[in-house]
Amino acid sequence: MTSPMMDGGADADAAAAREQVEAQLHAHCLRGEYGQAVELAMRAYGPEIRRLMASVLHHPELAKDAFSLFSENLLKGLPGFRWESSFRTWAYRLARNACYHQLHAPAAREQPVSEPAANEAQRQRTDTQPWRRTAVKERFRALREELEPHERMLLMLRVDQRLAWTEIARVMAEPDEPVTREALNRRATALRQQFQRVKARLRSLAIEEGVIPADRLDS
């Protein structure tokens, strides 16, 4: 098992790497090198954004189309980006908007869920080695796929990507919503409360599936 000290060291290394990427991205933008900035952003943040989209959308074609829309909006919007947040936070906001665009598009509502997408959670539970099937963390990850898209995105931003609550508030804000400090703080408070409700729901699902014992419900 990884110790908290080792986890902290990994987090510090990841944060340092992101700071270096952010500095390089800012330098490219200051020089007007937007194409190079996009290339660097795709190398640094593309894989995690793809994972987010795959989890939120639950359909390979929708995720592919969402990533294409995200890439297009990233390139078009970069010259106007004012660096009021980190580049990574802004990129996640564009990714969130692209996901929601696909979810609410008429074609998406008519698109039947493919068998691979429909059975993703089941595959995660059964198509792994025995020692992984018994891992609580992996079984929780499979249960997360049963949540609503908005709930999955909230969990991924906080648990997987470890964004601060004000960053998550900026990512999840509606397009016409103000992003003043006060507005972000209010939304961050609401999102923290929603996060607690989602965790409680996930815990209940875990108890129903026998992942954790019932006496853990209030722990």
N, C-alpha and C positions, 0 to 999 in steps of 0.2 A: 504494500500500500504506500502511496506517495505521501510523504509527510507534509504538514502545513508549511514548513520552512522551504521545502522544495517547490511547493506550489507557489509560494510567494516569490521565490527566485525566478520561476518561469514567467509569472505575471510581470515582474519587473523587466525581464528581458524583452517580453512582447511589447510592453509599453515603450521601452527605449527604442525598439525597432520601429514602432509606429511614429514616434517623434521624429526619427530620422527621415522616414518616408514623407511625413507632413512637411518637414523643412525643405526637402527636395521638390515636392509638389509646388510649394509656395514660390520657390526660386524659379521654377519653370514658368509659372504664371506671371511673375514679375517681368520676365524676359519675353513674354508673349509666346512662349513655346507650348501652346495648348495641346498640340498633337503628342508631344513627348510626355506632357503631364498625364494625358489620358492613358497612354501606354503604361506608364508607371502605376497609375491608379488601378488599372486592370490587373497588373501582375500582383500588386499588393493586396487589393481588396476584392478583386473579381471572384476568387474561389469562395470566400465566405458569403458574398452576396448571392452567388448561385445557390449555395446551400440553403440560405434563407428563403429564396424564391421557391425552391423545390419543396421545402417543408410547408410553406404557406399555401401554395397553389395546388399541390397534390396532383398535378398533371404535367407530364413532360413537355407537351406542346405549348401549354399555357406558360410554363416557366421559361421555355425558350423564347417565346414571343415577348414576355415581360423583360427578359434580359436584353433583348434587342432594343426595346423601347427605352430601357434604362440607359443603354450605351449611347443611343441617339440623343437623349436629353442631357446626358453628361457632357457630350461634346458641344452641344448647342448652348448649354447653360453656363459652361465654365468661364467664358470671358466676363460674364456678369456676376460671378460668385464673389461676394464681398468679404469672405473669411470671418463672418460673425460667429462661426462655429468651426470645428475642425473639418477638414476635407472629408474625413471618414463619416462624420455625422451627416454632412450634407449628402454624401453618396447614398447613405442608408435612407435618407428622406426621399431621394429620387427613386430608390429601389422600392420603397413602400408605396409611393404613388403609382409606379408601374404595375406593381402587384394588384393594387386596388382597381386600376384601370382595367386589367385583364379580368378580374373577378366580376366586374359590373358590366363588361361588354356583352352585348346580345349574343355574340357567337360563343362566349364562354358559358353563358347560362344554358345554351342549347347543346353544349359539348358533353357527350356521355363520358363518365369517368372510366378511363381505361383499366383493364385488369391489373397491370402493374401498379398503377396508382392506388386502386382500391385495395389491393392486398399488401401494400407496403408495410403497414404495421404488423400484419400477420407474418410476413417474411422475416421481419426483424425479430420476432419472437421465436420462430421455428427454424430458420435456415442458417443457424449459427452453430458453432461448436458447443458441446454441452456446458463447458465452464462459462461461456458467455450467456447462455440461456438463463443461468442462475444468477447472473449479475444484476443486482437491483437497479443500478444506474442504467443499464441497457434496457431493462424492462420498463423503467419510467420513461425512457426516451420513446419507446414504442407507444406507450399510453398517451404521450403528448400529441401524437398524430390524430387522436380522436377529438381533440379540442377544436374550437372554431378558429378560422384563419387569423383573426385579430388577436386571439389569445395565444396562438402559437408564435406569432410575431413578437408579442410582448415578452414571452418567455425567452425566446432566442436572443432578443436584444439585451435583456438583463442577465440571463444565466449563461448563455453561450458567448456572447460578445462583450458582456460586462460593461455596457455603456452606463454612464451616470444617469440619474433620473432626469436631470435637466436636458441631457442629450436625447434621451428617449422621448421626452416631451416635445422636443424640436422635431424629431423624426416623425412622430405620430400626429403632429398638429395638422389640422385641415388646411387646404391651400389658402383659404381666405381668413384663417385665424391669425390674430396678432401674435408676434413672437417677442413681445417685450419681456423684460425680466419677471415682472409680476404675473403676466399671463403664463409664462413657462413654469413658474413656481406653482401656480394653481393647478395646471395640467399635471405637473410632476406629482403633486399630492394625490390627485385623482387616480393617476396611473399606479402609484404605490398601493393604494387601496384596492384597485382592480387586481393587481398582481397577487395580493394576499388572497383574494377570492378565487383566483385561478389556481393558486397553489392548493387551497382547500379542496377545490373540485378535483384536482389531479390526485390528491391524497385519498379522496373518497373512491375514485376510480381504481387506485392501486389496492385499496382494501377489498373492493369488489372482486378484483382479479386475483387476489391472494398474494400480491407482491409484498405487502407488509401486513402485519397482524392488526386486528381491529383496535387493540389497546394503544396503537401508535397514533390514532386519529387526533388526539388532543395534545400530542407531544410537540 
